[in-house]
């Protein structure tokens, strides 16, 4: 947990510092689809590293923020966006929305992605209810593709897909 908070602090602080050098605005605007706990971790990391009062963090649902990004393109008010890579990649490919980052970073697989860097450890993770799996005689899925197996039919929970891209294996 401490390592994850340190990583969040370092990446968020680097992004703010990088962005602050590019903009003369009084505050950096951050749009995020992160849940409340991740937002609090980002705020704590930024404030603890001297950025208190230098940013505004605005929260959106995943689909809402993705739609906003696609509609507003380069005119989006945000200086920094934390959002699922699907939306970021799509916006960049279609409209070249983002400037390249100015600090060293790599994607989780080690590849270079010039306009984003991971900030959350649970991105792309599968969350499983081990009790339900045990009671159902199922082994835990190791990757998302495993969920296509008929054995998991009726065992996957996805909240309102128009507001979230999060799903839970139960």
C-alpha positions as CSV (number, residue, x, y, z in Angstrom):
1,X,0.0,0.0,0.0
2,X,2.8,2.4,0.9
3,X,4.6,1.6,-2.4
4,X,1.3,2.3,-4.3
5,X,0.8,5.6,-2.6
6,X,4.4,6.5,-3.3
7,X,4.0,5.7,-6.9
8,X,0.8,7.7,-7.1
9,X,2.5,10.6,-5.4
10,X,5.5,10.5,-7.7
11,X,3.5,10.3,-10.9
12,X,0.9,12.8,-9.9
13,X,3.5,15.2,-8.7
14,X,5.6,14.8,-11.9
15,X,2.5,15.3,-14.0
16,X,1.5,18.5,-12.1
17,X,5.1,19.8,-12.2
18,X,5.3,19.1,-15.9
19,X,2.0,20.6,-16.6
20,X,2.6,23.6,-14.4
21,X,5.7,24.5,-16.4
22,X,3.6,24.5,-19.6
23,X,0.7,26.6,-18.4
24,X,0.5,30.0,-16.8
25,X,-2.9,29.2,-15.2
26,X,-3.4,29.7,-11.5
27,X,-4.5,26.1,-11.1
28,X,-4.1,22.9,-13.0
29,X,-7.4,21.2,-13.8
30,X,-7.5,17.4,-13.4
31,X,-10.4,15.4,-14.7
32,X,-10.7,11.9,-13.3
33,X,-13.0,8.9,-13.3
34,X,-11.2,7.4,-10.3
35,X,-13.2,6.2,-7.3
36,X,-13.3,8.3,-4.1
37,X,-10.5,6.3,-2.5
38,X,-8.1,6.9,-5.5
39,X,-9.1,10.6,-5.6
40,X,-8.3,10.9,-1.9
41,X,-4.9,9.2,-2.5
42,X,-4.1,11.6,-5.4
43,X,-5.1,14.6,-3.3
44,X,-3.1,13.4,-0.3
45,X,0.0,12.7,-2.5
46,X,-0.3,16.1,-4.3
47,X,-0.9,18.1,-1.1
48,X,1.9,16.2,0.7
49,X,4.3,17.1,-2.1
50,X,3.7,20.8,-2.1
51,X,0.9,21.1,-4.6
52,X,-2.0,22.1,-2.2
53,X,-4.1,24.8,-3.8
54,X,-2.4,24.5,-7.2
55,X,-4.9,22.1,-8.7
56,X,-8.6,21.4,-9.1
57,X,-9.7,17.7,-9.2
58,X,-13.1,17.2,-10.9
59,X,-14.7,13.7,-10.8
60,X,-16.8,12.2,-13.5
61,X,-18.3,8.8,-14.3
62,X,-16.2,6.8,-16.8
63,X,-18.7,7.1,-19.7
64,X,-19.4,10.8,-18.9
65,X,-15.7,11.7,-18.9
66,X,-15.0,9.5,-22.0
67,X,-17.9,11.3,-23.8
68,X,-16.7,14.7,-22.7
69,X,-13.2,14.0,-24.0
70,X,-14.5,12.8,-27.4
71,X,-16.8,15.7,-27.8
72,X,-14.5,18.5,-26.6
73,X,-11.3,17.1,-28.2
74,X,-8.4,19.7,-27.9
75,X,-10.8,22.2,-26.3
76,X,-11.2,20.2,-23.1
77,X,-10.7,22.3,-20.0
78,X,-8.6,19.7,-18.2
79,X,-4.8,19.9,-18.2
80,X,-4.5,16.3,-16.9
81,X,-7.0,13.5,-17.4
82,X,-7.0,10.2,-15.5
83,X,-9.2,7.8,-17.4
84,X,-9.2,4.3,-18.9
85,X,-6.6,3.9,-21.6
86,X,-9.3,2.8,-24.1
87,X,-10.7,6.3,-24.1
88,X,-7.2,8.0,-24.0
89,X,-6.0,5.8,-27.0
90,X,-9.2,6.5,-28.9
91,X,-9.1,10.2,-28.4
92,X,-5.4,10.4,-29.3
93,X,-5.7,8.3,-32.4
94,X,-8.8,10.2,-33.6
95,X,-8.0,13.8,-32.6
96,X,-4.5,14.0,-31.2
97,X,-5.8,15.5,-28.0
98,X,-2.8,15.0,-25.7
99,X,0.7,16.5,-25.5
100,X,3.6,14.1,-24.9
101,X,4.6,13.7,-21.2
102,X,7.9,15.4,-20.2
103,X,9.0,12.9,-17.6
104,X,10.2,9.3,-17.9
105,X,7.5,6.7,-17.8
106,X,6.6,3.3,-19.3
107,X,3.3,1.4,-19.6
108,X,2.8,-1.7,-17.4
109,X,4.1,-3.9,-20.2
110,X,7.2,-1.8,-20.5
111,X,6.2,-0.2,-23.8
112,X,6.5,3.5,-24.6
113,X,3.2,5.4,-24.6
114,X,4.2,9.1,-24.9
115,X,1.0,10.7,-23.6
116,X,0.0,8.7,-20.5
117,X,1.4,6.9,-17.6
118,X,-0.3,4.5,-15.1
119,X,-1.3,5.9,-11.8
120,X,-3.4,3.1,-10.2
121,X,-2.3,-0.4,-9.3
122,X,-5.8,-1.9,-9.8
123,X,-6.3,-0.7,-13.4
124,X,-7.0,-3.8,-15.5
125,X,-7.4,-6.0,-12.4
126,X,-9.9,-8.7,-11.8
127,X,-11.7,-8.6,-8.5
128,X,-13.1,-11.9,-7.4
129,X,-15.3,-13.2,-4.5
130,X,-13.3,-16.2,-3.4
131,X,-16.1,-17.5,-1.3
132,X,-18.5,-17.6,-4.2
133,X,-15.8,-19.2,-6.4
134,X,-15.2,-21.9,-3.7
135,X,-18.9,-22.5,-3.2
136,X,-19.4,-22.8,-7.0
137,X,-16.3,-25.1,-7.4
138,X,-14.7,-22.7,-9.8
139,X,-11.0,-21.6,-9.9
140,X,-10.2,-17.9,-10.0
141,X,-9.8,-16.5,-13.4
142,X,-6.3,-15.4,-14.3
143,X,-7.2,-13.0,-17.1
144,X,-10.2,-11.3,-18.5
145,X,-10.4,-13.8,-21.4
146,X,-11.0,-16.6,-18.9
147,X,-14.4,-15.0,-18.1
148,X,-15.7,-16.1,-21.6
149,X,-15.8,-19.7,-20.3
150,X,-19.4,-20.9,-19.8
151,X,-18.5,-21.9,-16.2
152,X,-18.6,-18.2,-15.3
153,X,-22.0,-17.6,-16.8
154,X,-24.2,-15.8,-14.3
155,X,-21.2,-15.2,-12.1
156,X,-20.0,-11.8,-13.4
157,X,-21.3,-8.5,-12.1
158,X,-21.2,-5.4,-14.1
159,X,-22.7,-2.2,-12.7
160,X,-24.5,0.2,-15.0
161,X,-22.3,0.0,-18.1
162,X,-23.3,3.6,-19.1
163,X,-21.7,5.0,-16.0
164,X,-18.8,2.6,-15.3
165,X,-16.5,0.2,-17.1
166,X,-15.9,-1.7,-13.8
167,X,-17.1,-5.3,-13.5
168,X,-16.7,-7.8,-10.7
169,X,-16.5,-11.6,-10.8
170,X,-18.7,-13.1,-8.1
